């Protein structure tokens, strides 16, 4: 019976290890500064800079919509290792405020960031109001 328990424990540990390896390297979260509530239903895109130079050298890698908690937990393309380089998250906030029939100054909020350490998790929260925003690297 001890051998069976050891095998079961080893299989459980192996499956947990594979889940950890499969964790997505990038997530986002939007909180409404006015209400203190998560902001659901916002389209967010992920782009990667291609080559050197101009702003139009961005390639879209992924797109998603924030859930009821204001999150997209898997923003990077699934089963793809993150590469070092320059990225941009674009929060499509104008669509959100149009649904609310509320004026906003920022129809889109691009957040550009640089990845050096590809083995780390990157989390980009956006604190949002109709006429201002703040962001930072979370974890």
Secondary structure, DSSP 8 states (H G I E B T S, - for coil): -HHHHHHHHHHHHHHHHHHHHT--SEEEEEEETTT--B--S-EEEEEEE-SSS-TT-EEEEEEEE--TTSEES--S-TT----SEEEEEEE-HHHHHHHTT---S-S-EEEEEEE--TTS-EEEEEEEETTEEEEEEE-
